[in-house]
Amino acid sequence: MSRKKENWVWIGIEIPPWRLGNQTYTKCKYEDLPHVDESEYKEIVDLEKLADFLHVIKNDHPLKTSPTSCFFEIDRNSGLFYSDQQGCVVWVLDLDGTVITSNGDYVAKTLPEFLARIAMENSIWYKLLPDRLLKTMEKSASYNKLIPSSWLLTGMTAEEQLYLDTLKSRSEIYLIIENEIKDYKLTDKHIILYFKNGQRTQFQRQLLPQIIQLNVPEHNQKILNLLL
């Protein structure tokens, strides 16, 4: 299959406020993803090695602490190895070593890249939770078995902070905070914003209330309020 015809995206969890969505997962442009260090997983090049690795790591490892309760279930015949608990997304290791979804989206060029990004985003998601929610989760028996409070309350590592900062700088939401809106256009499902610096962004209309809650400049805030 020609690479030009492949749909390269990342099916990711929300990382508010820089990655927002109105569903469990959000499709992101693959080319906008921050770099991720694959060194911990570089030897995991097939499902046999993945199974061995999962057997060794503890339950509080970021790979096993999915905010959306994804889980590893390896089927060597089909290549399936990672699934959402409700089956809305299933990830498969393709014959050429790339990771794809059951819908045909290409999400990672290698298995180590996929594992590294899943672990990174899982860890960041929990560390971004407000203290109030953390305290509630600490009392939850199901979460307490998987995620020790000491891990939840650990600050961002330098690598995680760099990943988050890069995600922020490439986020379309960041444009609304850093640039002045010149004009806008409404469609049935989307809002398109045009900025004075020539850039533009588009987001789902359902996300507008979440965006308005951010630290948006006054001029942009007035425009967004008109669109509610």
N, C-alpha and C positions, 0 to 999 in steps of 0.2 A: 504493500500500500504506500502511496506517495505521502511523504511527510506533509506536503502542502495541504492535503485533504484531511489530515488528522486534527481533531479538535482538542487543543491543549488548554486545559483549565486546571484550577485547583478547587476541589469540593471541600470547603473548609467550614469550621465552626465560627460563630461570631467571635470577634475580638473587639468589643466595644471600647471607644466609639469609632475606631478606624475601620472596622469591618462590620457592617450592620446588615441585617436581613430580616425578613418576616417569616422565614421558614427555619427548619432545623439546621440546614446547611446553606452556604452561600457560594455561588460560583465566582471565582476570581480569575483574573487574567494571569496565565502562567508566567508571562514575561515580567509581571510586576511583583512576583514573589521575592522576598528577601533571600539572600544566600543562607544556607543552613549547613552546619558542620556535620558531615556524614561519618566521621572517623570511628565513632562507637559502633557503627553498624556495617563498616566496610567489608567485613568478611561474610555478611549475610547476603549471599547472591542467589540463593534458591530457597524453596520452601522447606527442604530438609534442614538446612542450617537455621532457618527461622524457627522451626519447631524446637530445635535444640536450645536456641537462645531463650525462647519464651519459657522453657522448662526451668532455666537457671535463674532468671531474674525474679525479683520479689513482686508481690502484688502492689506495692506502692511505687513501682517504676512508672514513669510517665506514659509509657506505651500501654499500660494496663489501667490507666485512670481516665478513660474517655469521659468528658462531660456529657456526651450523648449516649453513653452506655454501649459504644461499639465494642466488639469483641473479636478475638482471633479464632477462626475455625478453618483449619487448613484442609483443603480437598486437592490432593495432588493430581487428580485426573482432570479437573476443570480449571485448576489454577486459582480458584477462589481461596482467599485467606483472611479477609477482614470484612466484617458486616456491621451495618447499623442494626440495633436491636429490633427495629420494626421492618427491616428489610428494604427501606427506601433507598439505600445506597449499598452496593456490594462492590468490593475491590478485588481485582483479579491480577495475578502476575502473568503477563502475556509471554508467548514463546520467545520473543526477542529480548526479554528482560525488562520491558517497560511495565508500568503499573497503569491499568485502565479500570474503568468502572463497567458495570454490566450494561450501562447505557452507551458505551463506546467512547466516553471521554478519556483522553490521555492525561494523567495527573502527575506522573513522575517518570523520569528517564531511567531510573534504577530503583530497585527495592531498597537499598540503603538510603537513598534520598527520601523516599516515601516515609520510611520509619523515622528518620531524623526529624522530618517536618511534623509528623503526627505527634511525636514526643515533645517537640518544642512548643507547639500550639496548645497541647493539653496542659503543659506546665504553666504557660503564660495565662491561660484562661483562669485557672484556679487562683493564681497569684494576683489577678486583677479584681477578684471578688472583694466587695466591701467587708469590713470587719464584722458587721452585724450579721451578714449572711454566713460568714465563716463560723461564727459562734453557733448559729442554728445548725449548720452542717456537722459540727463537732458532736452535737447531741444525737445525731442520726446514726442509728446502729449500722445501716447499710454503708454509709460513707465512712464511718469510723473504722470498719473492717479493712477498707481499701486504702484510705488516705489519712495518715496520722496528722494530727493538728500541727505538729512541729514542721512537717513538710509544707502544709498549706500556708503557714505563716512565715515561711522563709522568703526573704526578699529576692528580687530579680537577680540572676547572675548577669555578668557583663555581656555574655553572648545573647541572653534573652532580651536584655535592654536594647542591644543593637538591633536585634530582629524587630522589636516593637517600634523603635525609632524609624527604621527603614520602612516598615509597614505604614507608619503614620505619614511619612514624607511622600509615599506613593498613593495614598488614599485619596479617593475623589471627595471624601468628606473634608479632608484637610484643605482642599481648594476653597471651600465655602468659608473657612475660618481665616485663611490667609489672603484672599483676593476679593475685590469689590465686584459685586454682581452688577452687570450692565443691563441684561435683559433676560427674559425667560420664555419658555414655551411649554404648554401643557398638552399631553396626550391622554388617552384613556387610562393608562397605567403608570405613566412616567412624568417626571418633571425634568426639563432640560434647562440648565442654567448657563448663561453666557457671561464671561467675565471681561473686565476692561483690559486685561492683559492678553486677550485673544484666546484664552483657554475656555473649555466648556466641560460640563459634567452632566451626568444623567443618573437619576435614582428613582426607585419606585415611590409612588405617591404615598403609599402606606407607611414609609419610613419618615415622612416629614415631621410628625410629632417628636420622634426621637432626636432628629437633627436639631430641631428648634431648642431642645434642652441643652445643647452644647454651648460653648463659649463663642458664640457667633457675633461678629461686629454689628453694631447698632443698625447701620444702613442695610446690611444683609438680613438682619432679624426682621426688620419692617417688611421687607419684600416677602420673606418666607411666611410671615404671619398672614399676609394677604392671600397666600396660596392654600391656607388651611380650609 
